[in-house]
Amino acid sequence: MQQLELIRAIPKAELHVHIEGTFEPELMFEIAQRNQIAIPYKSIEEIREAYNFHNLQSFLDIYYAGAAVLIHEQDFYDLAWAYFKKCHEDQVVHTEIFFDPQTHTERGVAFATFFNGFMRACADAKTQFGISSHLIMCFLRHLSEEAAFETLAQAQAFKDDIIAVGLDSSELGHPPEKFERVFAEAAQQGYLLVAHAGEEGPAEYVWQALDVLKVNRIDHGVRSEEDPVLLERLRAEAMPLTVCPLSNLKLCVVDDMQQHNIQRLLQQGLCVMVNSDDPSYFGGYMNDNFIAIAEALNLSNEEIKQLAINSFNASFIDSDQKTKWIEKIQQL
């Protein structure tokens, strides 16, 4: 099978995608007009131009401005449904989606409003496309521990439909240990735990995510390579790293895709896999990410298959589902 054909055909699980980061300019413009919200862009082209940011903070500024047009349950449904259509095109058969309650509750949007919109889209994706999904609630790390505890309390009524809690937003200056107590409380309440670490922040943040937050998965984690002892631990524990290649390039974590370490990590036996992070802002969804690294790093078909297998092994689906999808990958 030709490599491009393999990438398009292979079943994939996506474990690191921010639903607010799938907001395409066309939909943002449409919802802004529908809700009669003024945005600082006169056209879809101006929005697209604004997506040419230069670092994590300038990206986050645009990201939060875009989120401001989302008000009604239907807006959140439309956002998630557009993402699921991309999943269907890219053969993403399972996805574990981050959402940021504080981005919306701080604007006066009720938790039920966005959550019900997301849940309806998840249900429709299962019915129409056969795509399974989980929702992961993230705390914004640039906000306080107290604010995270408030969000955890607000989620109580929706707890059965949220599989895990996570930690995202500006990494530098906001180490994982800042949220030790709220993660301990979330674990007590039965949530699985994930956290962004080792993207902009140092390898030390990955240690903290493991030892202080006691996470089940590390989101990003590419800077773990700077610490050989950490790397060996991650390999020994089969700790997943949800790597996002195009994101790393766009945010200058790497200067050139040929410098990306996903292949090196894979060859050292780490449980790395491909994800799109904030695809509308970072230049591509799942297949775009696979194609970018396959071309830049000269990946073999077996390496592409292993990345896809890792995505299912690292997911929060049951073992029967994992086996089913991994067998399909191995048959390609």
N, C-alpha and C positions, 0 to 999 in steps of 0.2 A: 504493500500500500504506500502511495506517495505520502510524504510527510504532511503536507498541507491537508490532504484528504483525511489523514489520521487525526490531526488536530481537530478538524471539524466534526469528525464522527465519534470521537472518544467521549464516553460519559464522564462528567466532571461534577465535583462538589465544590461549591464556593463557600469559604469559611471566613472571609474577611472582606465585607462590602458594607459601606455605610449607605443606608437608603437615601439619606439626604444628599449624598454625593453622587447619586444617579440622576440628578435633576438636569435634564437636557435644556438648552436655551429655548427651544421651541415651546416646551411645556411650561417653563418658567414664565415666558412672555404671555402665553395663553391664560394661565391661572392668574397672573397679575392683572390682566385686563378683565377677566371674569369677576375678580374680587375688587376691582377698581382701586388697586393699590399702586401708588406711584413708585416706580423703581428708577434708578439713575441711568437708564438705558432707553434709547428711543426706538431700538429695533433689535431683532434677533441677532443681527450681525454685531451690534455693539456689545451685547451680552457675550457672544462668542469671543470677541476681542478681549473682554475683561477676564476671560478664563486664562489668558496668557500671563499668569502671575510668576513670581521668581523665587519664592520660598514658602515654607509652611505657613507663616503668619499671614502673608499676603493672600494665600489661598484661603485660609480660614476667614478672613475678612469678607471675601466674595461669597464664600459658602454660607455664612450666617445672614448676609444680605439677601441671598436667594431664598433661604428658608423663611424669610419674613412674609413671603406672599402666601404661604400655606396656612390656611385658617380653618377650613371646613373639612368634615370627614371625607367628602368626595375628593378634595385636593390630595389628601394623603393616600386614598385609594388609587387615584390616577397616577401618582408618583410611583407607588409600588407596582402597579399593574404594568407600567411602561418598563420597569426593570424586569419583571417576569417574562415579558415578551422577548427581551434580549436574551434571557436565560434559555428560552425555548429555541431561539435561533442558534445559540452557541452550544447546545447539548449539555447545558447545566441542569442536571436532574435533581439535585438537592442543593439548597442554599441556607446558610445560617446568617441572618441579616442583623447588622447593628442598627439600632435607632437611638437617638439622643433626646430623651424626654425634656431635658432642661432647655434645649434650643427652642422648644415650643411652650412649655409651661411658663418660662420667664416672660413670654410675650402674651400671657393670659389665655393660651389655648389649653383646654381641659385635657387631662391624660386620656380620658375615654374617647375624645374626638379623634386624635391621631391613631390611638391604638386600635380602635374599631375599624378605621379605614385600612390599616395594615392587615388586620386579621381577615377582613373580607377579601382583600387581594390574595392573601395566602390560600384561602379556601377556594377561590376561583382558579388559581394556578394549579392546584391539585386536581380539581375537576376537569379543567379544559386541557391542561398540558401534562398532567401526571407528575408535576414537580412537587417534591416535598420540601418543607421549609421549617426553620425554627427562628424565633426572634430572640435577640440578645440585647438587653438594655444596658447602655453605656452611661457612665458618669463622666462629665466634663472635668478633666483634671485641673484646668485653670480656675475652676470654682472651688468653693470650700468643702471640707469634709462634712460640715453641717448641711450644706445644700445637697450633698450626695445622700445623706441620711434621710432628708426630706423626700427625695425622689424614691428611695427604697420604700418609704412608708406609703407614698402615693401609688406605688405599683402593687400594693397588697391585694387589691380587688382583682387584679389581672394576673396574679402570680402563676396560676396553672398554665398560662399560655406563654410564659417567658422562661426559656430554658436556662439562661445564664445571665450574669452581669459582666460588664467589661469596663475598660478605662481608656478614654481617647482624648483628643484635642492636643493642645500644646504640651509637648513632652518635657522640653528643657525647663529646669527650675521647678518641676512638679513631679518629684520622684514617687514611685509606687508606694513607698512607706507612708506617705501623706494619707493614704486611704486604708491603712491596715485595719482599723476598727470596723469600717463599713463593710469591707470584704469579709471579715470574720462574721459579722452579723448576717450578711447575705448567704454565707455558707451554712450557718445555723438554720436559715430559712429554707434551705434545700436547693439553692441555685448552684449550678456549675460556675466556674470562674475563669475569665480570660483577661488579658491586659496587654495594651500596646507597650512595648519596651524594646530598647535597642534599635530604634529607627534614627531619630535625631539624638536621643539620649545615649549614654555610654553603656558598655557591657554591664556595669554595676547595677543599672536599672533592671536588667534581666535577672541578675541574682536576687534583687529585692522582690521582683514579681514571683519568683519561685519560692523564696524562703519566707518572705513577709506576707505576701498576698496568698501564697499557696495555690497558684493558678493551675488549671488543667491544660492550657495552651498559651503560647506566647504569640502575640500579634506583631508582625515584622520580625524583630530579632536578628536582623542581618549584621548588626555590629557585635554580635556574640563572637564572631570570628576573631576579634581583637584579643580574646582571652582563651587560650588553649585549654585551660582547666574547665572553664565554663562549657566550651565546645564538647569536651569529652563527657561532661555530665549530661548535656542535652542528648548526646548520642546514646549514652548508656540507659537513659530513662525514656528514650523514644519520645521526647517532648516535642510536640509539633511546633513548627515556626510557620505562621501563615504569611508567606512572602508575597510582596506586591511589586513586581518588576517595573512596570511603567510608572507607578507612583514614585518609586525610588529614583528613577531617572528625572522625572518632572520636578521633584523636590530637591534634586542635587545631592541625594544620598550617594549616588554614583554619578560620575560625569559622562560616562559612555556605557551603553548597555554591554559592550564587550568586557567591561570591568566588573559586571555584576557577579556576585559570589554564589548564586543559587545552584549552579552546576557543581562548583567545588563542594558546597555543603552536601549536596545530594551524593556525590561520589565518596564523601567521608561517612556516609551512612546516616545522615541526619534526616529526620522526618520533615522535609520541606515540601511545600506545594505552592501552586500558582493561584493568585487572587487578583481582583481588580481594584480594591480599595474604594476610590471615589472616581469611577470610570468616566463620567461625563466631563470631569475636570482634568483627568490625567491622561486622556488620549486613548482610552480603549477598554473594552469589556474583556471577558475571559479569553476568547480566541485571539484577540489582539495581543494580549499578554503572552500567550503561548507562542504565537508566531514571532513576536519580537525577540524572545530569548532563544527560540529554536534557530533563528537566522544569525543572531549576534554571537551565540555560543557554540554553534554547530552541534546542537543536541542530537543524539541518536533517537531512533524511534523507541527503543527500550527505555531511555531516560524520560521521554515524554509519557510513556505508559506508567512509569514508576511515580512521576509527579501526580498523575491522576489517581493512581492507587493510594498514594499517601493522603490525598484529599479525603478519600472515603474512610481510611483508617483513623484519621484525626477527627472525623466528624462525630457528632453526638447522636447519630442514628443507631439502631440496634444491630447486633452482629449479623442477623440474617440478611438485612438490607445491605450491609457492607459486603458480605460474601457475594450476594447477587450481582452487585455492580462491579466488583473486582473481577469476578469470573467473566463478565462481559468485556472488560478491558483486556483481559488476557487472551480472549478469543480473537481480538482484532489483529 
